[in-house]
Amino acid sequence: MATPKSAYSLSSRIKVKPPAYVFATCIIDSAQMYHNEREVGRAILRFLEAEKNKPNGVKREDIFFTSKLASNISYDATRRSIKESIRASGLGYIDLFLIHAPYGGKAKRLECWRAIEDAIADNEIRTGGVSNYGVKHLKELLASNPRIRPAVNQIEVHPFNTRSEITSFCQENGIVVQAYAPLARAYRMRHPTIVSLSQKYGCTPAQLMVRWSLQHGYVPLPKSVSKERIISNGQIEGFEISAEDMKTMDGLDEYLVTDWDPVDAP
Ligand SMILES: NC(=O)c1ccc[n+]([C@@H]2O[C@H](COP(=O)([O-])OP(=O)(O)OC[C@H]3O[C@@H](n4cnc5c(N)ncnc54)[C@H](OP(=O)(O)O)[C@@H]3O)[C@@H](O)[C@H]2O)c1
């Protein structure tokens, strides 16, 4: 799987056209549960149509479209729902398909993973992964001797919830950590440490958090509905957070959960 340098989670809004350099790879993070695959797919297709006649226009292969399984019901239901996601999006295939959460127990998790493996074999999806998996779920999947190992675990990770046990396990096992809510949903933009470090590095609090994520080797998925913020959140090349300041930021961990927290599901 191509690991994007940084990612832009545009959800249902892809009216924005960031500059070409931002578009090295553009992750569009959708999910069956978000009920926006159709709208996101249409927006992407409209955008690609407008790019078609430009010399360096963005192509389908420059877009990394992710969707996620709403519910771990069965092998057949998963296969059907993947086909439905492809149909709804109109994009022909899905770049990354994730089991959205580890709910449903071991048997369902493994059954749904087998459906993802078969969907990859049938060229419906390019890459398979999981989301909100704790170490227990990842060990269970790896121990099941899968034909295809999960490429990605998409979990909430930011300085206020570092989830170091899960991220270490992923990195030791070659699983890319996609960090959702990398800006801690903007709940800690005025935290004194974030403010003082962003002043030190001459960046915004959001850029500091995106940079922290990238320096840890994660693929952050910052979301914004604002064109200016999407561009600004990606402008993180001009500085590097020192090892000492990375440690300071790691120390902000307070297990802040901004959404749901299925990582301990049985
Ligand atoms: N797998 C999962 O279970 C799961 C769960 C949650 C999220 N996700 C994915 O992760 C993506 C990001 O997560 P998230 O939206 O929860 O959190 P986030 O990206 O950490 O934060 C988004 C919030 O930050 C604000 N923001 C963005 N840039 C900013 C800036 N420069 N200055 C100040 N505020 C800024 C946004 O407001 P504006 O939009 O108004 O700019 C929005 O309120 C989602 O879109 C979704 O694709 C996945």
The ligand as a Tripos MOL2 file, in Angstrom:
@<TRIPOS>MOLECULE
LIG
   48    52     1     0     0
SMALL
NO_CHARGES

@<TRIPOS>ATOM
      1 N1        -12.7390    5.2360   12.2930 N.am      1 LIG1
      2 C1        -13.4730    5.9110   13.1510 C.2       1 LIG1
      3 O1        -14.1380    5.3390   14.0280 O.2       1 LIG1
      4 C2        -13.4950    7.4080   13.0940 C.ar      1 LIG1
      5 C3        -14.0530    8.1520   14.1470 C.ar      1 LIG1
      6 C4        -14.0220    9.5420   14.0670 C.ar      1 LIG1
      7 C5        -13.4410   10.1850   12.9790 C.ar      1 LIG1
      8 N2        -12.9250    9.4250   11.9630 N.ar      1 LIG1
      9 C6        -12.3390   10.0800   10.7660 C.3       1 LIG1
     10 O2        -11.3390   11.0040   11.1590 O.3       1 LIG1
     11 C7        -11.6110   12.2870   10.6010 C.3       1 LIG1
     12 C8        -11.1220   13.3720   11.5320 C.3       1 LIG1
     13 O3        -11.6480   13.2240   12.8310 O.3       1 LIG1
     14 P1        -12.5370   14.3270   13.5640 P.3       1 LIG1
     15 O4        -13.2420   15.1460   12.5740 O.co2     1 LIG1
     16 O5        -13.3370   13.6360   14.5940 O.co2     1 LIG1
     17 O6        -11.4670   15.2030   14.3700 O.3       1 LIG1
     18 P2        -10.2660   16.2210   13.9860 P.3       1 LIG1
     19 O7         -9.8440   16.0980   12.5920 O.co2     1 LIG1
     20 O8         -9.2630   16.0300   15.0880 O.co2     1 LIG1
     21 O9        -10.9230   17.6390   14.2840 O.3       1 LIG1
     22 C9        -11.8710   18.2320   13.4610 C.3       1 LIG1
     23 C10       -12.2960   19.5190   14.1290 C.3       1 LIG1
     24 O10       -11.1890   20.4180   14.1550 O.3       1 LIG1
     25 C11       -11.5660   21.6530   13.5470 C.3       1 LIG1
     26 N3        -10.3890   22.1850   12.8720 N.ar      1 LIG1
     27 C12        -9.8090   21.7260   11.7400 C.ar      1 LIG1
     28 N4         -8.7190   22.4670   11.4220 N.ar      1 LIG1
     29 C13        -8.6260   23.4270   12.3680 C.ar      1 LIG1
     30 C14        -7.7220   24.4980   12.5700 C.ar      1 LIG1
     31 N5         -6.6980   24.7190   11.7690 N.pl3     1 LIG1
     32 N6         -7.9210   25.3200   13.6410 N.ar      1 LIG1
     33 C15        -8.9560   25.1060   14.4870 C.ar      1 LIG1
     34 N7         -9.8540   24.0850   14.3450 N.ar      1 LIG1
     35 C16        -9.6830   23.2590   13.2910 C.ar      1 LIG1
     36 C17       -12.6950   21.3020   12.6100 C.3       1 LIG1
     37 O11       -13.5530   22.3940   12.4190 O.3       1 LIG1
     38 P3        -13.9320   22.8980   10.9220 P.3       1 LIG1
     39 O12       -14.3850   21.6910   10.1590 O.co2     1 LIG1
     40 O13       -15.0110   23.8970   11.1780 O.co2     1 LIG1
     41 O14       -12.6830   23.4920   10.3540 O.co2     1 LIG1
     42 C18       -13.4210   20.2040   13.3950 C.3       1 LIG1
     43 O15       -14.2750   20.7720   14.3700 O.3       1 LIG1
     44 C19       -13.1340   12.2940   10.3720 C.3       1 LIG1
     45 O16       -13.5070   13.2000    9.3570 O.3       1 LIG1
     46 C20       -13.3980   10.8450    9.9590 C.3       1 LIG1
     47 O17       -13.1260   10.7240    8.5720 O.3       1 LIG1
     48 C21       -12.9090    8.0690   12.0160 C.ar      1 LIG1
@<TRIPOS>BOND
     1     1     2 1
     2     2     3 2
     3     2     4 1
     4     4     5 ar
     5     4    48 ar
     6     5     6 ar
     7     6     7 ar
     8     7     8 ar
     9     8     9 1
    10     8    48 ar
    11     9    10 1
    12     9    46 1
    13    10    11 1
    14    11    12 1
    15    11    44 1
    16    12    13 1
    17    13    14 1
    18    14    15 2
    19    14    16 1
    20    14    17 1
    21    17    18 1
    22    18    19 2
    23    18    20 1
    24    18    21 1
    25    21    22 1
    26    22    23 1
    27    23    24 1
    28    23    42 1
    29    24    25 1
    30    25    26 1
    31    25    36 1
    32    26    27 ar
    33    26    35 ar
    34    27    28 ar
    35    28    29 ar
    36    29    30 ar
    37    29    35 ar
    38    30    31 1
    39    30    32 ar
    40    32    33 ar
    41    33    34 ar
    42    34    35 ar
    43    36    37 1
    44    36    42 1
    45    37    38 1
    46    38    39 2
    47    38    40 1
    48    38    41 1
    49    42    43 1
    50    44    45 1
    51    44    46 1
    52    46    47 1
@<TRIPOS>SUBSTRUCTURE
     1 LIG1         1 GROUP 0 **** ****
